[in-house]
Structure formats: C-alpha cells, structure tokens
Amino acid sequence: MKPVPIAVHIYDAYTDGLSDDTEALNQTLKSLKKMEPVGTRDLYTLDMLQKYNISSYFSGCLTLLIQNPFLESERTDNIVVVDVEPKSLNISDFLPDHIAERTKTATHTIPKKQNIYVDVTTMIEAVPRFMQAYRLLMLYARAKVVITSRIHVALPCIALN
C-alpha cells in the first residue's frame, strides 16, 4: 500500500533561519519524494516542494470537509480562545463576567521536546500529535464560539459549524 499525501504542510525553519537542522528537512523531503505527487495545503509548501523537484499540486486543506459529530443539543455554551495574538492579551478582560466564565483557552503550540522529526512513511512518532489534534477538534466541535488567530483552527471550525 502506498500512502497518498494530501493537504501536506511543511514549515521550513531552516530556510527561515530559525533552525540549523537540515537533516530533518532532508529526511522529510526524501520521504515525500517516494510518495509523489504530493498535495499541499498551502502555496508556500507547494513552492518549497517544487523548488526541491518534488512533483506536487495544491490540494487545499482537508479540514474543511470535517463534519460535526455532535447534535446541536450535545453542544456546550463554551467559548474557546485559541492562541490569540498578542499572547499577553487576556480576552476575558474584554468580556462581561457571565460570558467570561464560559471561556476556555487552548493552544496548538507543541512543546520543543515533542517537536521531533516524523518519518511520514511510518508516522509512529506522530500518534501523540494526532491524539492531541483529535482532543482539540472535539473541544471545538462542542463549543458555541471559537476565537483564534490561527488558520489551522479557523478552517476546521468553519466545517464544524
């Protein structure tokens, strides 16, 4: 069975001058080369893969296809605030008390010790990340409102209604 990579996103910290770990990038590119063509979630990743001669196309983000598993009656009145910028901003300070008390916070930031190379052909190290992503999606699916500055949160929330 050959994996079909769709909606892939790669953040190239090496190119941005934020990392000197070229090995992780090279391993990822080598893995993707074996699975081409690669569908990319964003144009930045598409350009990067094409720069490295990996056959790729723009597939968009598949999170727009998620359906909410909860009935309207199973949803909460919670307001979830996810990674609002600037980080020093406490959105609850701007809300009336009866709304602020329903506010929960969440983050998509992965602690550095977990930010390890993931071999996309085995995905073994990715299991904890997938579990965390699932927990976050269930939190968003039950929320009344989600406030965020992250497109990674906004798109699935649109799909989850």
Salt bridges, closest charged atoms under 4 A:
GLU36 OE2 - LYS33 NZ 3.28
ASP42 OD2 - HIS9 ND1 2.66
ASP42 OD2 - ARG41 NE 3.78
GLU72 OE1 - ARG75 NH1 3.53
ASP83 OD1 - LYS87 NZ 3.88
ASP83 OD2 - ARG150 NE 2.52
GLU85 OE2 - LYS87 NZ 3.35
